[in-house]
Amino acid sequence: MLHLYENGVEILRKRLDNKKLESYWNNYNFIVWKKDQGGFSNTKGVYRNNSWGIADEFSVSSKGTWILPLKYVRYFK
């Protein structure tokens, strides 16, 4: 698991926006959105920018960090 503070999440957010993924904040939740037509019937489906996609939502922990899966480590290289 990848434990990030707010500065680390902001760096990740800037790097994700240059790729096929989009990211944004919803209060203190960090959301990563990927365009996917299957989002129409998925429970994580979100309609954004005139298309369907799947959103992964990460909430802040009690320690003030966001815990993300290891698949996002490659965006720090």
Buried (B, 14 or more C-beta within 10 A) or exposed (E): EBEBEEEBBBEBBEBBEEEEBBBBEEEEEBBBBBBBEEBEEBEEBBEBEEEBBBBBEBEBEEEEBBEBEEEBEEBEE
